[in-house]
């Protein structure tokens, strides 16, 4: 079993420069054929020909190419490597140039005269591109001229992405000495983050102090970075005449703003009440009046069972096989072909993700497995994304090979929760309490915390547009305010104001709601499968849909109405039932009076 990525799947007989020449020539041929023509904007059959050629151009290796994709992956393996960073800058520059060369095509399609749009949408030869065109027509309201769009694309790297890379690189290289099990050791940034959840209080307190120190040292840099991102976003919105900073996210995610607003409203009222109650319970079970903010994820119990990567792999394979044989086969393929980078190390990107690019390129998963319970569910989570990718590949063309952020977390949390249920089997009452508290903790983090993040983002952008600059003290005050709102009085935020610094979500702009929507939608799909195991076929229909249909229409076809406030209330009610069960179990064990 390989524990680092194997790039043989991306190997070619040519190097990066030669591959980029091939891509440039293919893009040039497409541009030469279609840029000066307007017939494809009036005649559906000509539009079909152009779209077929555009899809073929992106299908095999996209605009990154195999070599460029590999370089972007290697950067995550060693974020401090100057040579890789330089290569990545070149790859990004090339990608931007090629994207700009092709920008005319989708811009022109989006601005097809309303008089012709319905004829295009009804044309038999364009049915496979129907929703792709619908999305272009909808977004056209905020689209600028081709030259303006090219400028905005080119400025994105120096105005935003360079800042993010700089901070990530600075953080990833940081090390601090702390004492672990009586031994003084140097721990890098991602290892310190992992130790925040240590069952040993002395270890986690030292890790939290070291972690806070690193964030405090880099708060000034993060301040400059965040203000650059906020200004860049404001410039884009002003030029596009976008009235709300989060509207562009909703358009990109193919979800109606009123659906997101309803989700935010439900979670920030009913959900916040649940999270405050949960952290009160957790503090009591841990025997303290207040939890430190750094302790909010510490497992309840005398200690946490360790799960090696082999243990986690075997469990996830078993669960996936029970759900559907194809899920297990996909995971086995990833293991066999070296598509998972498993263990933490210095310079490696913290956290976990699942990455894909072109339809015919392989998916890669990054983990930082540290033998914890959360590492088991994280493995299932990222593999959920991977399974989503593979099923899309079987059904969709390259233009629909993607998942809207609004539903991107459905597959991952669906798989994660079924793996968690397997962990519960045969557990005694004490173990069941520990596991259910861990599950509730994850639900609070995935649903309630992410909505608190979203509201922090909303106020951060509003305050920036009012005052034109936010110091790290301003940002820390806002961060603390929104964290306290969802955590309640049982969690102490004093001294943690700079912990917004390491959270990557805020740099990606308003996508955090998708964690909450994804898990709540996932719970609805889970109920369907538990009631009728054959409903897994409906789940696979969702997983293979890509962007070929809007999320609200897709779920409506599965009998789920995400437009209804009641839908979100039902998901939160399920969490409330679990919280009540845990309280009763704790009383039964004599842990609560």
KANOR-V909335 format. One record per residue. N is the residue number from 1. SS is DSSP state (H for helix, E for strand, - for the rest). Layout:
((N:SS) (N:SS))
This chain:
((1:-) (2:-) (3:-) (4:-) (5:-) (6:-) (7:H) (8:H) (9:H) (10:H) (11:-) (12:-) (13:-) (14:-) (15:-) (16:H) (17:H) (18:H) (19:H) (20:H) (21:H) (22:H) (23:H) (24:H) (25:H) (26:H) (27:H) (28:H) (29:H) (30:H) (31:H) (32:H) (33:H) (34:H) (35:-) (36:-) (37:-) (38:-) (39:H) (40:H) (41:H) (42:-) (43:-) (44:H) (45:H) (46:H) (47:H) (48:H) (49:H) (50:H) (51:H) (52:H) (53:H) (54:H) (55:H) (56:H) (57:H) (58:H) (59:H) (60:-) (61:-) (62:-) (63:-) (64:-) (65:H) (66:H) (67:H) (68:H) (69:H) (70:H) (71:H) (72:H) (73:H) (74:H) (75:H) (76:H) (77:H) (78:-) (79:-) (80:-) (81:-) (82:H) (83:H) (84:H) (85:H) (86:H) (87:H) (88:H) (89:H) (90:H) (91:H) (92:H) (93:H) (94:H) (95:H) (96:H) (97:H) (98:H) (99:H) (100:H) (101:H) (102:H) (103:H) (104:H) (105:H) (106:H) (107:H) (108:H) (109:H) (110:H) (111:-) (112:-) (113:-) (114:H) (115:H) (116:H) (117:H) (118:H) (119:H) (120:H) (121:H) (122:H) (123:-) (124:H) (125:H) (126:H) (127:H) (128:H) (129:H) (130:H) (131:H) (132:H) (133:H) (134:H) (135:H) (136:H) (137:H) (138:H) (139:H) (140:H) (141:H) (142:H) (143:-) (144:-) (145:-) (146:H) (147:H) (148:H) (149:H) (150:H) (151:H) (152:H) (153:H) (154:H) (155:H) (156:H) (157:H) (158:H) (159:H) (160:H) (161:H) (162:H) (163:H) (164:H) (165:H) (166:H) (167:H) (168:H) (169:H) (170:H) (171:H) (172:H) (173:-) (174:-) (175:E) (176:E) (177:E) (178:E) (179:E) (180:E) (181:-) (182:-) (183:E) (184:E) (185:E) (186:E) (187:E) (188:E) (189:H) (190:H) (191:H) (192:H) (193:H) (194:H) (195:H) (196:-) (197:-) (198:-) (199:-) (200:-) (201:H) (202:H) (203:H) (204:H) (205:H) (206:H) (207:H) (208:H) (209:H) (210:H) (211:H) (212:H) (213:H) (214:H) (215:H) (216:H) (217:H) (218:-) (219:H) (220:H) (221:H) (222:H) (223:H) (224:H) (225:H) (226:H) (227:H) (228:H) (229:H) (230:H) (231:H) (232:H) (233:H) (234:H) (235:H) (236:H) (237:H) (238:H) (239:H) (240:H) (241:-) (242:-) (243:-) (244:-) (245:-) (246:-) (247:H) (248:H) (249:H) (250:H) (251:H) (252:H) (253:H) (254:-) (255:-) (256:-) (257:H) (258:H) (259:H) (260:H) (261:H) (262:H) (263:H) (264:H) (265:H) (266:H) (267:H) (268:H) (269:H) (270:H) (271:H) (272:H) (273:H) (274:H) (275:H) (276:H) (277:H) (278:H) (279:H) (280:H) (281:H) (282:H) (283:H) (284:H) (285:H) (286:-) (287:-) (288:-) (289:-) (290:-) (291:E) (292:E) (293:H) (294:H) (295:H) (296:-) (297:-) (298:-) (299:-) (300:-) (301:-) (302:-) (303:-) (304:-) (305:-) (306:-) (307:-) (308:-) (309:H) (310:H) (311:H) (312:H) (313:H) (314:H) (315:H) (316:H) (317:H) (318:H) (319:H) (320:H) (321:H) (322:H) (323:H) (324:-) (325:H) (326:H) (327:H) (328:H) (329:H) (330:H) (331:H) (332:H) (333:H) (334:H) (335:H) (336:H) (337:-) (338:-) (339:-) (340:E) (341:E) (342:E) (343:E) (344:-) (345:-) (346:-) (347:-) (348:-) (349:-) (350:-) (351:-) (352:-) (353:E) (354:E) (355:E) (356:-) (357:-) (358:-) (359:-) (360:-) (361:-) (362:-) (363:-) (364:E) (365:E) (366:E) (367:E) (368:E) (369:E) (370:-) (371:-) (372:-) (373:H) (374:H) (375:H) (376:H) (377:H) (378:H) (379:H) (380:H) (381:H) (382:H) (383:H) (384:H) (385:H) (386:H) (387:H) (388:H) (389:H) (390:H) (391:H) (392:H) (393:H) (394:H) (395:H) (396:-) (397:-) (398:H) (399:H) (400:H) (401:-) (402:-) (403:-) (404:-) (405:-) (406:-) (407:-) (408:-) (409:-) (410:H) (411:H) (412:H) (413:H) (414:H) (415:H) (416:H) (417:H) (418:H) (419:H) (420:H) (421:H) (422:H) (423:H) (424:H) (425:-) (426:-) (427:-) (428:-) (429:H) (430:H) (431:H) (432:H) (433:H) (434:H) (435:H) (436:H) (437:H) (438:H) (439:H) (440:H) (441:H) (442:H) (443:H) (444:H) (445:H) (446:H) (447:H) (448:H) (449:H) (450:H) (451:H) (452:H) (453:H) (454:H) (455:H) (456:H) (457:H) (458:H) (459:H) (460:H) (461:H) (462:H) (463:H) (464:H) (465:H) (466:H) (467:H) (468:-) (469:-) (470:-) (471:-) (472:H) (473:H) (474:H) (475:H) (476:H) (477:H) (478:H) (479:H) (480:H) (481:H) (482:H) (483:H) (484:H) (485:H) (486:H) (487:H) (488:-) (489:-) (490:-) (491:E) (492:E) (493:-) (494:-) (495:-) (496:-) (497:H) (498:H) (499:H) (500:H) (501:-) (502:-) (503:-) (504:-) (505:H) (506:H) (507:H) (508:H) (509:-) (510:-) (511:-) (512:-) (513:H) (514:H) (515:H) (516:H) (517:H) (518:H) (519:H) (520:H) (521:H) (522:H) (523:H) (524:H) (525:H) (526:H) (527:H) (528:H) (529:H) (530:H) (531:H) (532:-) (533:H) (534:H) (535:H) (536:H) (537:H) (538:H) (539:H) (540:H) (541:H) (542:H) (543:H) (544:-) (545:-) (546:-) (547:-) (548:-) (549:-) (550:-) (551:H) (552:H) (553:H) (554:H) (555:H) (556:H) (557:H) (558:-) (559:-) (560:-) (561:-) (562:-) (563:-) (564:-) (565:H) (566:H) (567:H) (568:H) (569:H) (570:H) (571:H) (572:H) (573:H) (574:H) (575:H) (576:H) (577:H) (578:H) (579:H) (580:H) (581:H) (582:H) (583:H) (584:H) (585:H) (586:H) (587:H) (588:H) (589:-) (590:-) (591:-) (592:-) (593:-))
